[in-house]
Amino acid sequence: MKKTIIKSTFYLILVSVIAKIMSFLVRILLARSLSADAMNLYSLASPTMVFIITLAQMGIPTALSKVIAQKDHAREPLKSCIIISIINNMIISVVFLLLIPLLAHYVLKQNAIEPVLYTILPLIPMVTLSGLLKGYLFGIQRHLSATACQLFEEGTRIIYLLVVFTYYPPIDIVDMARIAMLSITIGEIGSSLFMLIALRQKFHSGMRLTKLFADLHRSSFDEVLSVSIPMTGSRLIGSLTYFLEPILMVLGLNTIAASGMVNAYGQLNGYVLPILTMPSFITVTLSNFLLPSFTYHYSRKNHKTAARLFGVIITTCFFIGFTCSLICFRYSAPLMRLFYHTDRSAALLKSLAWPFAFYALQPPLSSLLHALSHSRKTVMDTFLGSLSRLLCVALLTPIVHENSLAIGLTVGMMITTLLHAVNVWKALRDAT
């Protein structure tokens, strides 16, 4: 069993490494193709995009994988998730469509960002579809297929961006930002097509659209929502923090100071964070593998196997995070020049390198809390970390200016990770 866990972990890491390399190629392509102003618009719209994605998915993909892993059949949970997702998507799309002008002109105070926000609309149904398919694959223990879809997602984005920037080079900064945002939707389409092809035979024999509303019980909805709602709360807090941060950082500042903060925000989120969070592609993949697999073994009283699985994954995540932080600290300037042809953010990358070694532990710790049915604790941990981050930005910006962003990011991340670790230790102690 131990060899099987290590082998599965190795294959998942290998596929994730390839996917992350492709993802970073997308980042490099955007950084070199977009102007500084276009990158700022794209970075400023990204928090709204993440917030909308969180609302659209509503934690259902992860809940689906957990519920399916607990059961011997997947039909009822899948049908319940599809119905909830359709209703939720319709509501989110209409509300967001009506709020876009308000967000652009009065909240973000950037008139040019309105067309970029409209580009998020087609992403809502596509990211929901890909999330459902991925959750289903993880739930039926087809981890490699669920992870391999990232290759098709990033590959589709790369092809789209290369074609557009090569044959139809945009000049306007708004068009550049819209193309960058639309590429995310294109990637989700590629990912969904791969998963649909992988599941074609199973869906053909196991489920038909005409039977979607047949044999449904309230218990199946309750089972999914009992996991998805707390998980949505946790992710919603993080997304809301990401959404509110650029608003708070310019609150009360004059035009010149606000412009400086926007530039600093663009550098942090557009250049530094992609490098710092590089190991997250592996840790998130392993966490997605951990949740249904740990639940499967734990619910069947295979506690030793479940504990061994968690041990392998948490150790792997820590080693990956530590290695990445060491590289970022030692080679900050060369990394910035390699990826972006500039080293102006190298000092910021170096200063944040060691704190982010602990960031790699956050996804597996969170997944284990969900697997042990302590989802509410993850919500509270995320809330406290996010609140600390926002308070740092709001209170320290007038004093330390651009540095408040890095301080708030570090404080919020460390608080959430440490609280997760304490709650995992308590949960495992109580379970034994």
C-alpha positions as CSV (number, residue, x, y, z in Angstrom):
1,M,0.0,0.0,0.0
2,K,2.8,2.4,0.9
3,K,4.4,1.8,-2.6
4,T,1.1,2.5,-4.2
5,I,0.7,5.8,-2.4
6,I,4.3,6.9,-3.2
7,K,3.8,5.8,-6.9
8,S,0.6,7.7,-7.2
9,T,2.1,10.8,-5.5
10,F,5.1,10.7,-7.9
11,Y,2.9,10.5,-11.0
12,L,0.7,13.4,-9.8
13,I,3.8,15.5,-9.1
14,L,5.2,14.7,-12.5
15,V,2.1,15.8,-14.3
16,S,1.7,18.8,-12.1
17,V,5.3,19.9,-12.8
18,I,4.7,19.8,-16.6
19,A,1.4,21.7,-16.1
20,K,3.1,24.3,-14.0
21,I,5.9,24.8,-16.5
22,M,3.2,25.4,-19.1
23,S,1.3,27.7,-16.8
24,F,4.5,29.7,-16.2
25,L,5.0,29.9,-20.0
26,V,1.6,31.6,-20.1
27,R,2.8,34.0,-17.4
28,I,5.9,34.8,-19.2
29,L,4.0,35.2,-22.5
30,L,1.6,37.7,-20.8
31,A,4.4,39.6,-19.0
32,R,6.3,40.1,-22.3
33,S,3.3,40.8,-24.5
34,L,1.3,43.1,-22.2
35,S,2.3,46.6,-21.6
36,A,2.7,47.8,-17.9
37,D,-0.7,49.5,-18.0
38,A,-2.4,46.4,-19.5
39,M,-0.8,44.2,-16.8
40,N,-2.1,46.6,-14.2
41,L,-5.6,46.4,-15.6
42,Y,-5.4,42.6,-15.8
43,S,-4.1,42.4,-12.2
44,L,-6.7,44.7,-10.9
45,A,-9.5,42.7,-12.5
46,S,-8.1,39.4,-11.3
47,P,-9.4,39.6,-7.7
48,T,-13.0,40.2,-9.1
49,M,-12.5,37.1,-11.3
50,V,-11.4,34.9,-8.4
51,F,-14.3,36.2,-6.3
52,I,-16.8,35.4,-9.1
53,I,-15.3,31.9,-9.7
54,T,-15.6,31.1,-5.9
55,L,-19.3,32.1,-6.0
56,A,-19.9,30.2,-9.2
57,Q,-18.3,26.9,-8.1
58,M,-19.6,27.3,-4.5
59,G,-17.2,24.6,-3.2
60,I,-19.2,22.0,-5.1
61,P,-16.3,20.3,-7.0
62,T,-14.5,19.4,-3.7
63,A,-17.7,18.5,-2.0
64,L,-18.6,16.2,-4.9
65,S,-15.2,14.4,-4.7
66,K,-15.6,13.9,-0.9
67,V,-19.2,12.6,-1.1
68,I,-18.5,10.3,-4.0
69,A,-15.5,8.9,-2.2
70,Q,-17.8,8.0,0.8
71,K,-20.3,6.2,-1.4
72,D,-20.4,3.1,-3.6
73,H,-22.3,5.0,-6.3
74,A,-21.8,8.5,-7.8
75,R,-25.1,9.1,-9.7
76,E,-27.1,10.9,-7.1
77,P,-24.4,13.3,-5.8
78,L,-23.5,14.2,-9.3
79,K,-27.0,15.0,-10.3
80,S,-27.6,17.1,-7.2
81,C,-24.4,19.0,-7.9
82,I,-25.4,19.7,-11.5
83,I,-28.8,21.1,-10.5
84,I,-27.3,23.3,-7.8
85,S,-24.7,24.6,-10.2
86,I,-27.1,25.5,-12.9
87,I,-29.4,27.5,-10.6
88,N,-26.4,29.1,-8.9
89,N,-24.7,30.1,-12.2
90,M,-27.9,31.7,-13.5
91,I,-28.2,33.9,-10.4
92,I,-24.4,34.8,-10.3
93,S,-24.3,35.7,-14.0
94,V,-27.3,38.0,-13.9
95,V,-26.2,39.8,-10.7
96,F,-22.6,40.2,-11.9
97,L,-23.8,41.6,-15.3
98,L,-25.8,44.3,-13.5
99,L,-23.0,45.2,-11.1
100,I,-20.2,45.5,-13.6
101,P,-20.6,49.3,-14.3
102,L,-20.8,50.0,-10.6
103,L,-17.7,48.0,-9.9
104,A,-15.7,49.7,-12.6
105,H,-16.7,53.3,-12.0
106,Y,-17.3,53.6,-8.3
107,V,-15.6,50.7,-6.5
108,L,-12.4,50.1,-8.5
109,K,-12.4,53.7,-9.9
110,Q,-11.0,52.6,-13.2
111,N,-13.3,53.3,-16.2
112,A,-11.0,51.4,-18.5
113,I,-11.5,48.2,-16.6
114,E,-15.3,47.8,-17.5
115,P,-14.7,45.9,-20.8
116,V,-12.2,43.6,-19.0
117,L,-14.9,42.8,-16.3
118,Y,-17.4,41.9,-19.0
119,T,-14.9,39.3,-20.3
120,I,-15.3,37.4,-17.1
121,L,-19.0,36.5,-17.9
122,P,-18.3,33.5,-20.3
123,L,-15.8,32.1,-17.7
124,I,-18.6,31.5,-15.2
125,P,-20.3,28.5,-16.8
126,M,-17.0,27.1,-18.2
127,V,-15.2,27.1,-14.8
128,T,-18.3,25.5,-13.2
129,L,-18.3,22.7,-15.8
130,S,-14.6,22.0,-15.5
131,G,-14.9,22.0,-11.7
132,L,-17.7,19.5,-11.7
133,L,-15.8,17.2,-14.1
134,K,-12.7,17.4,-12.0
135,G,-14.5,16.8,-8.8
136,Y,-16.2,13.7,-10.3
137,L,-12.9,12.3,-11.5
138,F,-11.2,12.8,-8.1
139,G,-14.3,11.2,-6.4
140,I,-14.1,8.0,-8.5
141,Q,-10.3,7.8,-7.8
142,R,-9.2,8.8,-11.3
143,H,-6.7,11.2,-9.9
144,L,-4.3,11.2,-12.9
145,S,-7.0,12.1,-15.4
146,A,-8.2,14.9,-13.1
147,T,-4.7,16.3,-12.9
148,A,-3.8,15.8,-16.5
149,C,-6.6,18.1,-17.6
150,Q,-4.3,21.0,-16.5
151,L,-2.0,20.1,-19.4
152,F,-4.8,20.7,-21.8
153,E,-6.0,23.9,-20.0
154,E,-2.6,25.5,-20.2
155,G,-1.8,24.2,-23.7
156,T,-5.0,25.7,-25.0
157,R,-4.2,29.0,-23.4
158,I,-0.7,29.1,-24.9
159,I,-2.0,28.3,-28.4
160,Y,-4.7,31.0,-28.1
161,L,-2.3,33.7,-26.9
162,L,0.4,32.8,-29.4
163,V,-2.1,33.0,-32.3
164,V,-3.6,36.3,-31.1
165,F,-0.4,38.1,-30.2
166,T,1.3,36.9,-33.4
167,Y,-1.3,37.4,-36.1
168,Y,-3.5,40.0,-34.5
169,P,-1.2,42.1,-32.2
170,P,-3.4,44.4,-30.1
171,I,-2.3,48.0,-29.5
172,D,-4.9,49.3,-27.0
173,I,-4.2,48.4,-23.4
174,V,-7.8,47.5,-22.8
175,D,-7.8,44.9,-25.6
176,M,-4.6,43.4,-24.2
177,A,-6.1,43.0,-20.8
178,R,-9.3,41.5,-22.3
179,I,-7.3,39.0,-24.3
180,A,-5.4,37.9,-21.2
181,M,-8.7,37.5,-19.3
182,L,-10.4,35.6,-22.1
183,S,-7.5,33.2,-22.3
184,I,-8.6,31.8,-19.0
185,T,-12.0,30.9,-20.4
186,I,-10.3,29.3,-23.5
187,G,-8.2,27.2,-21.1
188,E,-11.2,26.0,-19.2
189,I,-12.9,24.9,-22.5
190,G,-9.8,22.9,-23.4
191,S,-9.7,21.3,-20.0
192,S,-13.4,20.4,-20.1
193,L,-13.2,18.8,-23.5
194,F,-10.4,16.5,-22.3
195,M,-12.4,15.4,-19.3
196,L,-15.6,14.9,-21.3
197,I,-13.7,12.7,-23.7
198,A,-12.1,10.8,-20.8
199,L,-15.6,10.2,-19.2
200,R,-17.5,9.7,-22.5
201,Q,-18.1,6.0,-22.1
202,K,-19.0,6.2,-18.4
203,F,-21.5,9.0,-18.9
204,H,-22.9,7.2,-21.9
205,S,-23.7,4.1,-20.0
206,G,-24.4,5.6,-16.5
207,M,-26.3,8.9,-17.0
208,R,-28.6,10.5,-19.5
209,L,-29.7,14.1,-19.5
210,T,-33.4,13.0,-19.6
211,K,-32.8,11.2,-16.2
212,L,-31.2,14.2,-14.5
213,F,-34.2,15.0,-12.3
214,A,-35.2,11.4,-11.6
215,D,-34.6,9.6,-8.3
216,L,-33.5,12.7,-6.4
217,H,-33.8,13.0,-2.7
218,R,-33.3,15.9,-0.4
219,S,-30.7,14.0,1.5
220,S,-28.4,14.0,-1.5
221,F,-28.6,17.8,-1.7
222,D,-28.1,18.1,2.0
223,E,-25.0,15.9,1.9
224,V,-23.4,18.0,-0.8
225,L,-24.3,21.3,0.7
226,S,-23.1,20.3,4.2
227,V,-19.6,20.2,2.7
228,S,-19.8,22.8,0.0
229,I,-21.2,25.7,2.1
230,P,-18.5,25.7,4.7
231,M,-15.9,25.3,2.0
232,T,-17.4,28.1,0.0
233,G,-17.3,30.3,3.1
234,S,-13.6,29.6,3.5
235,R,-12.8,30.3,-0.1
236,L,-15.2,33.2,-0.2
237,I,-13.4,34.9,2.6
238,G,-10.1,34.5,0.8
239,S,-11.5,35.7,-2.5
240,L,-13.3,38.6,-0.8
241,T,-10.0,39.6,0.8
242,Y,-8.3,39.5,-2.6
243,F,-11.2,41.6,-3.9
244,L,-11.2,44.2,-1.1
245,E,-7.4,44.6,-0.9
246,P,-7.0,46.9,-4.0
247,I,-10.0,48.9,-2.8
248,L,-8.6,49.5,0.7
249,M,-5.1,50.3,-0.5
250,V,-6.3,53.3,-2.5
251,L,-8.9,54.5,0.0
252,G,-8.2,58.0,1.1
253,L,-5.1,58.4,-1.0
254,N,-4.6,61.2,-3.5
255,T,-4.2,60.5,-7.3
256,I,-0.4,60.3,-7.2
257,A,-0.2,58.1,-4.2
258,A,-3.0,55.8,-5.5
259,S,-1.1,55.4,-8.8
260,G,2.0,54.3,-6.9
261,M,0.0,51.8,-4.9
262,V,-1.6,50.4,-8.1
263,N,1.9,50.0,-9.7
264,A,3.1,48.2,-6.5
265,Y,0.1,46.0,-6.5
266,G,0.6,45.1,-10.1
267,Q,4.3,44.2,-9.5
268,L,3.4,42.0,-6.4
269,N,0.5,40.1,-8.1
270,G,1.8,40.1,-11.6
271,Y,5.5,39.3,-11.1
272,V,6.4,38.3,-7.5
273,L,3.5,36.1,-6.4
274,P,3.6,33.8,-9.5
275,I,7.1,32.8,-8.5
276,L,6.5,32.6,-4.8
277,T,3.4,30.4,-5.2
278,M,5.1,28.2,-7.8
279,P,4.9,25.1,-5.6
280,S,1.2,25.5,-5.1
281,F,0.5,23.6,-8.3
282,I,1.9,20.5,-6.6
283,T,0.5,21.1,-3.2
284,V,-3.0,21.9,-4.5
285,T,-2.9,18.8,-6.7
286,L,-1.8,16.6,-3.8
287,S,-4.5,18.2,-1.6
288,N,-7.1,17.3,-4.2
289,F,-5.8,13.8,-4.1
290,L,-5.7,13.7,-0.3
291,L,-9.3,14.7,0.4
292,P,-11.1,11.9,-1.4
293,S,-8.4,9.3,-0.8
294,F,-8.1,10.1,3.0
295,T,-11.9,10.1,3.2
296,Y,-12.2,6.8,1.4
297,H,-9.8,5.0,3.7
298,Y,-10.8,6.8,6.9
299,S,-14.6,6.1,6.4
300,R,-13.7,2.4,5.9
301,K,-11.7,2.3,9.2
302,N,-8.3,2.0,7.4
303,H,-6.9,4.6,9.8
304,K,-3.2,3.6,9.4
305,T,-3.4,3.8,5.6
306,A,-5.1,7.2,5.9
307,A,-2.5,8.5,8.3
308,R,0.3,7.2,6.1
309,L,-1.2,9.0,3.1
310,F,-1.3,12.3,5.0
311,G,2.2,11.9,6.3
312,V,3.6,11.3,2.8
313,I,1.7,14.3,1.3
314,I,2.5,16.8,4.1
315,T,6.2,15.9,4.1
316,T,6.3,16.2,0.3
317,C,4.6,19.6,0.4
318,F,7.0,20.9,3.0
319,F,10.1,19.8,1.1
320,I,8.8,21.4,-2.1
321,G,7.9,24.7,-0.3
322,F,11.3,24.8,1.4
323,T,13.2,24.1,-1.8
324,C,11.3,26.8,-3.7
325,S,11.9,29.4,-0.9
326,L,15.6,28.6,-0.9
327,I,15.8,29.1,-4.6
328,C,13.8,32.3,-4.5
329,F,16.0,33.7,-1.7
330,R,19.3,32.8,-3.2
331,Y,18.5,33.6,-6.8
332,S,15.9,36.3,-6.6
333,A,17.4,38.7,-9.2
334,P,18.4,36.0,-11.8
335,L,14.8,34.6,-11.5
336,M,13.3,37.9,-12.2
337,R,15.6,38.5,-15.2
338,L,15.0,35.0,-16.5
339,F,11.2,35.2,-16.5
340,Y,10.5,38.9,-16.9
341,H,13.7,40.5,-18.3
342,T,13.8,42.9,-15.3
343,D,15.0,42.6,-11.7
344,R,13.1,45.6,-10.2
345,S,11.0,43.4,-7.9
346,A,13.9,41.1,-6.9
347,A,14.2,42.7,-3.4
348,L,10.5,42.1,-2.7
349,L,10.8,38.5,-3.9
350,K,13.8,37.9,-1.6
351,S,12.1,39.4,1.4
352,L,9.0,37.2,1.0
353,A,10.8,34.0,0.1
354,W,11.1,32.3,3.6
355,P,7.7,33.1,4.9
356,F,6.2,31.5,1.9
357,A,7.9,28.2,2.7
358,F,5.0,27.6,5.0
359,Y,2.4,28.5,2.4
360,A,2.9,25.1,0.8
361,L,1.5,23.4,3.9
362,Q,-1.8,25.3,3.8
363,P,-3.6,23.3,1.1
364,P,-3.0,19.8,2.6
365,L,-3.9,21.0,6.1
366,S,-7.1,22.5,4.8
367,S,-8.0,19.4,2.9
368,L,-7.4,17.2,5.9
369,L,-9.7,19.4,8.0
370,H,-12.4,19.0,5.4
371,A,-11.9,15.2,5.3
372,L,-12.3,15.0,9.0
373,S,-15.5,17.0,8.9
374,H,-14.0,20.1,10.5
375,S,-14.9,22.5,7.6
376,R,-16.1,25.2,9.9
377,K,-12.7,25.5,11.5
378,T,-11.1,26.2,8.1
379,V,-13.6,29.0,7.6
380,M,-12.7,30.6,10.9
381,D,-9.0,30.2,10.3
382,T,-9.3,31.8,6.9
383,F,-11.4,34.6,8.3
384,L,-8.9,35.5,11.0
385,G,-6.0,35.4,8.5
386,S,-7.8,37.4,5.9
387,L,-9.0,40.0,8.5
388,S,-5.4,40.4,9.7
389,R,-4.3,41.0,6.1
390,L,-6.9,43.6,5.4
391,L,-6.2,45.4,8.7
392,C,-2.5,45.5,7.8
393,V,-3.2,47.1,4.4
394,A,-5.8,49.6,5.7
395,L,-3.8,50.7,8.8
396,L,-0.2,50.5,7.5
397,T,-0.6,52.0,4.0
398,P,-0.5,55.6,5.2
399,I,2.7,54.8,7.2
400,V,4.8,52.4,5.1
401,H,3.0,52.8,1.8
402,E,3.7,50.0,-0.7
403,N,5.3,47.8,2.0
404,S,1.9,47.3,3.6
405,L,0.9,44.9,0.8
406,A,3.8,42.6,1.5
407,I,3.3,42.8,5.3
408,G,-0.4,42.1,5.1
409,L,0.1,39.2,2.7
410,T,2.7,37.6,5.0
411,V,0.8,38.1,8.3
412,G,-2.5,36.8,6.9
413,M,-0.9,33.7,5.3
414,M,1.1,32.8,8.4
415,I,-1.9,33.2,10.8
416,T,-4.1,31.0,8.6
417,T,-1.5,28.3,8.2
418,L,-0.6,28.1,11.9
419,L,-4.3,27.9,12.9
420,H,-4.8,25.1,10.3
421,A,-1.9,23.2,11.8
422,V,-3.1,23.6,15.4
423,N,-6.7,22.4,14.4
424,V,-5.3,19.4,12.4
425,W,-3.2,18.4,15.4
426,K,-6.3,18.6,17.7
427,A,-8.6,16.8,15.3
428,L,-6.1,13.9,14.9
429,R,-5.6,13.7,18.6
430,D,-9.3,13.5,19.3
431,A,-9.8,10.9,16.5
432,T,-7.3,8.6,18.1
